[in-house]
């Protein structure tokens, strides 16, 4: 391991983070359908989308509910609080 010298007046770069899901724009009562992509399993999609909504909700004090939508071939997520 090599440790560099201490430097001063180095600015922190701006974070270019993009939300993959529309959780920040959703109001209570809104829902969004996240559809399957080619070769993707409905249950693996739910295992990705559900925890992502729950994690965002935990960080912001909002609540979401994710359920399989067999008719729409995806996972529907509602903002409930």
C-alpha positions as CSV (number, residue, x, y, z in Angstrom):
1,X,0.0,0.0,0.0
2,X,1.2,3.5,-0.8
3,X,-0.2,6.5,1.0
4,X,0.0,9.8,-0.7
5,X,0.8,13.2,0.7
6,X,-1.8,15.3,2.5
7,X,-3.2,18.0,0.2
8,X,-5.3,21.0,0.9
9,X,-7.8,23.0,-1.2
10,X,-8.9,20.0,-3.3
11,X,-12.6,20.4,-4.2
12,X,-14.9,17.5,-3.9
13,X,-16.4,16.6,-7.3
14,X,-20.1,17.0,-7.8
15,X,-22.1,13.7,-7.5
16,X,-23.9,12.8,-10.7
17,X,-26.3,10.4,-9.2
18,X,-29.4,9.5,-11.2
19,X,-32.4,7.8,-9.7
20,X,-33.3,4.6,-11.6
21,X,-36.8,4.6,-10.4
22,X,-39.3,7.6,-10.1
23,X,-39.8,7.3,-6.4
24,X,-39.0,11.0,-5.7
25,X,-41.7,12.3,-8.1
26,X,-44.5,10.0,-6.7
27,X,-47.2,11.4,-4.5
28,X,-49.4,9.4,-2.2
29,X,-51.8,7.3,-4.3
30,X,-49.6,7.3,-7.4
31,X,-48.4,4.0,-8.9
32,X,-45.9,3.0,-11.5
33,X,-45.6,-0.3,-13.5
34,X,-42.0,-1.5,-13.9
35,X,-42.2,-3.9,-16.8
36,X,-40.0,-6.9,-17.6
37,X,-37.2,-6.8,-20.1
38,X,-36.4,-9.6,-22.5
39,X,-35.2,-12.7,-20.6
40,X,-36.0,-11.3,-17.2
41,X,-38.0,-13.2,-14.6
42,X,-41.0,-11.6,-13.0
43,X,-39.9,-12.8,-9.5
44,X,-36.3,-11.5,-10.0
45,X,-37.7,-8.1,-11.0
46,X,-39.8,-8.0,-7.9
47,X,-36.8,-8.9,-5.8
48,X,-35.0,-5.8,-7.3
49,X,-37.9,-3.3,-7.4
50,X,-39.5,-4.0,-4.0
51,X,-36.4,-3.5,-1.9
52,X,-35.4,-0.4,-4.0
53,X,-38.7,1.2,-3.1
54,X,-38.5,0.1,0.5
55,X,-34.9,1.4,0.8
56,X,-35.8,4.8,-0.7
57,X,-38.9,5.0,1.6
58,X,-36.8,4.2,4.7
59,X,-34.4,7.0,3.8
60,X,-37.2,9.6,3.1
61,X,-40.0,8.6,5.5
62,X,-42.3,7.5,2.7
63,X,-43.9,4.1,2.3
64,X,-44.3,2.0,-0.9
65,X,-46.1,-1.2,-1.7
66,X,-44.9,-3.5,-4.6
67,X,-47.0,-6.3,-6.0
68,X,-46.7,-8.5,-9.1
69,X,-48.8,-7.4,-12.0
70,X,-49.3,-10.5,-14.2
71,X,-51.5,-8.7,-16.7
72,X,-48.9,-5.9,-17.2
73,X,-45.9,-8.3,-17.1
74,X,-44.2,-6.4,-14.4
75,X,-44.2,-5.1,-10.8
76,X,-46.6,-2.3,-9.8
77,X,-45.4,0.0,-7.0
78,X,-47.7,2.3,-5.1
79,X,-46.8,5.1,-2.8
80,X,-49.0,4.6,0.2
81,X,-47.7,7.2,2.7
